Each structure stands twice: as structure tokens, then as C-alpha cells.
């Protein structure tokens, strides 16, 4: 089973961002493997035959184009199929956790060919992932947002740009915004929002507030806010979703509720975001936001990373499937995920160390 990546990887990433940006240009593509090495995912030129990956169930029952690996993601020699009659010929079977029935009756029932690997794919946090009995020893490879997965596919990452360029934030007409689809009064993030709005105006959108946001409106809203509440719905190691990366990409400073600051700094620079745990009270955070609102020079310091990097997000599930295929090409050794639950649930918890004072 994969083991937890040590703090040295995080320290290396932070050092590289602030000390060696010129060396990173065009070379950084951070993707830890099962062996915990920092190496790029790229197609092997020595492959003898195309890799066949059988997508056993459409993720969330949503079909996608199976011919994108080469044209869109530059991954060569990969063939994706949903034709279950090719089961015996498939090099790997990709199975999305959320689509597995509790009795496992919709998994392949035929004997597994010796050369074939089953890939467990799950992008949900442990809090939002049902524990289905008997999955231990069923799979060979893990695909997750977790950095210590065999195939680590985060919700986003920073990649270097070819040249230093000056970024000018877009025009802002709102101070703080939040677009939320799952408004649960029991969630910590909702409690924090309710306290924060006592001190600063928060423009909130979502069906709960009868202010539905279309895809067209989303970008305009986020880019028009100085700060965006990138609040995760559960606190787990490495569970940092598109809520963060969309805000970064659209020119808003993300205010985060999620795993620890140290965990965030494994993915983005320390001065690219505001963590609620940096403040002893919600009121102290609000005062700091008002200070940044008045001081344009201080505010723009949060965008210094844009001189050297840009945001990349991943196209679920097509890109995940292509990366899975590329991994199988480069990793032919045999392995079994014997303790899937212990790894994903027991080691996926992120201690809540926030003071959460008002």
C-alpha cells in the first residue's frame, strides 16, 4: 500500500517556488508515484503495443469522448473502451467507486486475466465516500486526489509559464463572495460564513439562497470579487478541490477552510491564499480583509506567483482515464491494494486545529 509522503516533499516544493523559479520554467510537473518519486507522467516511447483500458462503468453514468488521450492530453498509444466483451483483452479495468453497488454485483464476475489490473478511482473525500464491504484485495492500483495514491490526480496544480509576466487583477465590484451548492447548517464552513458576514458583506450565491449561478455567470462573479470563500465541505489531507484553483485562476484571493496551511503549501505558494486558521478570531480575519481592501500594494502581493505560474485543472473523468492508461504502460509490476480502507479512511483524516473563535 502507498505510505504517506513525508514533509520533505512539501519543503522541497515551497523551496522550489520561491528560490528556483527560473529553473522550474518548463520543467515542473509534480506527480508523485507509488514509489514516492517526483517524476513526470509522460508516455513511454518504448511501449510495444497500445494499452487497452476498459472503463467498466461510466463515472456518474455520464459518457465522454474516448478518443481524447492523444489529441487533448498528448498521451499516446492508449485505447479506452466501454465494450465489456473486451474484458479478457484489457490491460486494466477502471472502476469508479461511487458507481459500485454495495453487494459488488456490478463488478466483473469473470475470472481476472493474470496480466490485468483493476484501478480504483475515487475523487471524493473520505467523508463523502461510502465504505463498501469486501473491497480490500479487489484492486491493484489507486487513482485519487491524494498525493500518495499510485496515480495522483489532484483537482488542480500550478505549472510554470514560459516567461515572466506582470499580472493585473481584474476589476472588482465586490469584496467577498461565496458560491455554494451544498449548504448544510451543520458544516463548519457554514458556521464560519455566518460569523464572517457579521463583520463584512459576503455576496453568497446558490440554490439555497435562490440565486442560482449558471456556468456563464460563474467566471464573472468570481473574477469580480476581491476575495473568494474556497471552503471545503470536509477536512481531509490533500482534499483541496476546484474551489481553490478556480479562484486562483480567475484572479480572486482564496480564503480557505480545509486541511492545514502546511498541506495547502504543498500545492500552492504560502502567499497565494489566506487560511482562516491564521487568525485567532473571525473578527480578526475580517479586519485583515478590510485592511487589504484599502491597501492595493498589500493586496497585489497575493498575486506574485502569477509572474511564473498558471493554474492547470484536470478534466474528470476523461483525463483521469488517460493518465491511468499511461501509468499502466510504465508500471507493469504486480501489486494488490490489501488495506484500501485503512489507507484511505484511517490515514485520510485531517485534524481540525482551528481555534474557531468569534
C-alpha positions in Angstrom: 0.0 0.0 0.0 1.1 3.6 -0.5 2.6 5.3 2.5 2.2 8.9 3.5 4.6 11.3 1.7 6.9 13.0 4.3 7.2 16.6 5.0 10.4 16.8 2.8 8.3 16.8 -0.4 6.3 19.8 0.9 9.5 21.6 1.9 11.1 20.9 -1.5 8.0 22.3 -3.3 7.9 25.5 -1.3 11.7 26.0 -1.7 11.4 25.5 -5.5 8.7 28.0 -5.9 10.4 30.8 -4.0 14.1 30.1 -4.7 14.4 28.5 -8.1 11.6 29.8 -10.3 13.8 30.2 -13.3 15.0 26.6 -13.1 11.4 25.5 -12.9 10.3 27.1 -16.1 9.1 24.4 -18.4 10.2 21.5 -16.2 8.0 21.2 -13.1 5.2 18.7 -13.4 4.5 17.4 -9.9 3.0 14.0 -9.8 4.2 11.6 -7.0 4.1 7.9 -8.0 3.5 4.8 -5.9 7.3 4.7 -5.2 7.0 8.3 -4.0 9.3 9.7 -6.6 8.7 13.2 -8.1 8.7 12.4 -11.8 6.6 13.5 -14.8 3.8 11.4 -16.3 4.7 11.1 -19.9 4.1 8.4 -22.5 6.9 5.9 -22.9 8.4 5.7 -26.4 9.4 2.1 -25.8 5.9 0.6 -25.5 5.4 -2.4 -27.7 1.7 -2.2 -28.1 -1.2 0.1 -27.2 -2.6 -0.2 -23.7 -6.3 -1.1 -23.5 -8.2 0.3 -20.6 -11.8 -0.9 -20.1 -14.0 1.7 -18.3 -16.3 -0.7 -16.7 -19.0 1.8 -15.7 -19.4 5.4 -16.9 -18.5 7.6 -13.9 -21.7 9.0 -12.6 -23.3 7.4 -15.6 -22.0 10.3 -17.8 -20.4 9.2 -21.1 -17.4 11.1 -22.5 -15.3 11.1 -25.7 -13.0 8.0 -25.6 -10.6 9.4 -28.3 -9.1 12.3 -26.4 -5.9 10.8 -24.9 -3.7 11.7 -27.9 -5.4 14.8 -29.3 -6.2 16.6 -26.0 -3.8 15.2 -23.4 -0.8 14.2 -25.6 -0.8 10.7 -24.2 0.0 8.3 -27.0 -0.8 4.6 -27.5 -3.8 4.4 -25.2 -7.0 2.9 -26.2 -10.1 3.5 -24.0 -13.2 1.3 -24.3 -16.5 0.6 -22.6 -17.1 -2.6 -24.5 -17.3 -5.2 -21.7 -16.8 -8.0 -24.3 -13.1 -6.9 -24.4 -12.7 -7.7 -20.7 -10.3 -10.6 -21.3 -8.1 -8.5 -23.5 -8.0 -5.3 -21.3 -4.7 -4.4 -19.7 -6.6 -2.6 -17.0 -10.2 -2.1 -15.8 -11.0 1.3 -14.4 -13.8 1.3 -11.8 -15.3 4.5 -10.2 -16.0 3.9 -6.6 -19.2 5.9 -6.4 -20.8 3.6 -9.0 -20.1 0.3 -7.3 -23.1 -1.4 -5.7 -22.8 -2.5 -2.1 -23.1 -6.2 -3.0 -20.4 -5.8 -5.7 -22.8 -7.4 -8.2 -22.0 -4.8 -10.9 -18.2 -5.6 -10.8 -16.8 -8.0 -13.4 -17.8 -11.6 -12.4 -15.4 -13.5 -14.8 -12.0 -14.6 -13.6 -9.4 -11.9 -13.9 -6.7 -12.4 -16.5 -3.2 -12.6 -15.0 -2.0 -9.6 -16.9 -4.9 -7.3 -15.9 -5.0 -4.7 -13.2 -8.1 -3.2 -11.6 -7.9 0.5 -10.9 -9.9 2.0 -8.0 -10.8 5.6 -8.9 -12.2 8.0 -6.3 -12.0 11.8 -6.2 -14.4 12.2 -3.3 -13.2 12.8 0.3 -13.5 10.0 2.9 -16.4 11.8 4.5 -18.3 11.6 1.2 -17.2 8.0 0.3 -19.3 5.0 1.3 -17.3 2.1 2.8 -18.4 -0.8 0.7 -17.5 -4.2 2.3 -15.0 -6.5 0.7 -13.1 -4.1 -1.5 -9.8 -4.9 0.1 -7.7 -7.2 -2.1 -10.0 -6.4 -5.1 -7.9 -3.7 -6.7 -4.3 -3.3 -7.8 -3.9 0.4 -8.4 -5.3 3.5 -6.7 -6.3 6.7 -8.5 -7.2 9.6 -6.2 -6.5 13.3 -5.5 -4.2 12.0 -2.7 -0.5 12.7 -3.2 0.3 9.2 -2.0 -2.0 7.4 -4.5 -0.5 5.3 -7.2 -2.0 7.7 -9.8 -2.2 11.1 -8.1 -4.6 13.4 -9.9 -5.3 16.5 -7.8 -8.1 18.8 -8.6 -5.5 21.3 -9.9 -1.9 22.4 -9.7 0.4 25.3 -10.7 2.5 24.8 -13.8 5.3 27.2 -15.0 4.8 29.7 -17.7 7.4 30.3 -20.4 8.3 33.9 -19.4 7.9 36.3 -16.5 4.9 38.4 -17.0 3.1 41.0 -14.9 -0.5 40.2 -13.8 -3.1 42.9 -13.2 -6.1 41.7 -11.2 -9.5 42.2 -13.0 -11.8 45.0 -12.0 -13.6 44.3 -8.7 -17.0 45.3 -7.6 -17.5 43.0 -4.6 -15.3 42.4 -1.5 -16.1 38.8 -0.5 -18.1 36.1 -2.5 -19.2 32.6 -2.0 -20.9 30.2 -4.4 -22.1 27.1 -2.6 -24.1 24.2 -3.9 -24.3 22.2 -0.7 -25.4 24.5 2.1 -25.6 22.4 5.3 -26.1 24.4 8.6 -24.1 21.7 10.4 -21.0 22.2 8.3 -18.1 24.1 9.8 -17.9 26.2 6.7 -21.4 27.5 7.1 -20.8 28.4 10.7 -17.7 30.3 9.7 -19.6 32.2 6.9 -22.4 33.1 9.3 -19.9 34.7 11.7 -17.9 36.4 9.0 -20.9 38.2 7.5 -21.4 39.9 10.8 -18.2 42.0 10.1 -18.0 42.2 6.3 -20.5 41.8 3.5 -20.4 38.4 1.8 -22.2 38.0 -1.5 -23.5 34.5 -1.4 -24.9 32.5 -4.4 -26.5 29.1 -4.8 -29.9 27.4 -4.9 -30.3 27.6 -1.2 -30.3 31.4 -1.5 -32.5 31.3 -4.6 -29.5 32.8 -6.5 -28.6 30.1 -8.9 -25.4 30.6 -10.9 -25.0 29.4 -14.4 -21.7 28.4 -15.9 -21.6 31.6 -17.8 -22.1 33.7 -14.7 -19.6 31.8 -12.6 -16.5 33.3 -14.0 -17.8 36.9 -14.0 -18.8 36.6 -10.3 -15.6 35.1 -9.0 -13.3 37.4 -11.0 -15.3 40.4 -9.8 -14.6 39.6 -6.1 -11.5 40.6 -4.2 -11.8 37.5 -2.0 -13.5 34.2 -2.6 -14.5 31.7 0.2 -12.9 28.4 -1.0 -14.5 26.4 1.8 -14.2 22.6 1.5 -17.2 20.5 2.7 -14.9 18.2 4.7 -11.5 18.3 6.2 -9.1 15.7 4.9 -5.4 15.5 3.9 -4.9 16.7 0.3 -8.6 17.3 -0.2 -8.2 20.6 -1.9 -10.8 21.0 -4.7 -11.6 23.2 -7.7 -12.9 25.8 -5.2 -9.3 26.8 -4.6 -7.9 26.5 -8.1 -10.8 28.3 -9.8 -10.4 31.3 -7.5 -6.7 31.4 -8.2 -7.2 31.2 -11.9 -9.9 33.9 -12.0 -7.9 36.5 -10.0 -9.6 36.3 -6.6 -7.7 35.7 -3.4 -9.0 32.4 -1.9 -9.9 32.3 1.8 -9.7 28.6 2.7 -11.3 26.3 5.1 -9.9 22.8 4.7 -6.8 20.9 5.7 -3.9 22.6 7.4 -1.9 25.5 5.9 1.1 23.2 5.6 -1.0 20.9 3.4 -2.1 23.7 1.2 1.5 24.9 0.8 2.4 21.5 -0.8 0.3 22.7 -3.7 0.5 26.5 -3.9 2.8 29.3 -2.5 2.3 30.4 1.0 1.3 34.0 -0.1 -1.2 32.9 -2.7 -4.1 32.4 -0.2 -5.5 33.2 3.2 -6.1 30.4 5.7 -8.8 31.0 8.4 -6.6 29.3 10.9 -4.0 32.1 10.7 -6.4 34.3 12.7 -7.3 33.9 16.3 -10.9 35.1 15.6 -13.3 35.6 12.7 -13.3 39.2 13.6 -9.5 39.4 13.2 -9.8 37.9 9.7 -12.5 40.4 8.8 -10.2 43.3 9.9 -7.4 42.0 7.8 -9.6 41.8 4.7 -10.7 45.4 5.2 -7.0 46.4 5.5 -6.2 44.6 2.2 -9.2 46.3 0.6 -7.7 49.7 1.5 -4.0 48.9 0.6 -3.7 48.0 -3.0 0.0 47.2 -2.8 -0.6 44.7 0.0 -3.5 43.1 -1.9 -1.4 42.6 -5.1 1.3 40.7 -3.2 -1.0 37.8 -3.2 -0.7 37.5 -7.0 3.1 37.5 -7.2 3.0 33.8 -8.1 1.3 34.6 -11.3 4.6 36.0 -12.7 5.9 32.5 -13.0 3.0 30.1 -12.8 -0.5 29.4 -14.1 -3.3 27.2 -13.0 -4.0 23.8 -14.5 -7.1 21.9 -13.7 -7.9 18.3 -14.7 -10.8 17.1 -16.9 -12.6 14.5 -15.0 -13.1 11.7 -15.9 -11.5 11.7 -19.4 -8.1 12.9 -18.4 -8.1 10.6 -15.3 -8.7 7.7 -17.6 -5.9 8.7 -19.9 -3.5 9.1 -17.0 -4.5 5.7 -15.7 -3.6 4.2 -19.1 -0.2 6.0 -19.2 0.5 4.7 -15.7 -0.2 1.1 -16.7 2.2 1.5 -19.6 5.0 2.5 -17.3 4.3 0.3 -14.3 3.9 -3.4 -15.2 4.8 -4.8 -11.8 2.2 -6.8 -9.8 0.7 -5.4 -6.6 -2.6 -5.7 -4.6 -4.3 -3.0 -2.5 -4.6 -5.1 0.6 -5.7 -2.4 3.0 -7.6 0.1 0.9 -9.9 1.2 3.7 -7.1 1.6 6.2 -5.1 3.8 3.8 -8.0 5.9 2.5 -10.1 6.4 5.6 -7.8 6.0 8.6 -4.9 7.9 7.1 -7.1 10.4 5.2 -8.2 12.4 8.3 -7.0 15.9 8.7 -7.1 17.0 12.4 -9.1 20.2 13.0 -6.8 22.5 14.8 -8.6 25.8 14.2 -9.4 27.9 17.2 -12.8 28.8 15.7 -13.3 31.8 17.9 -15.6 34.8 17.1 
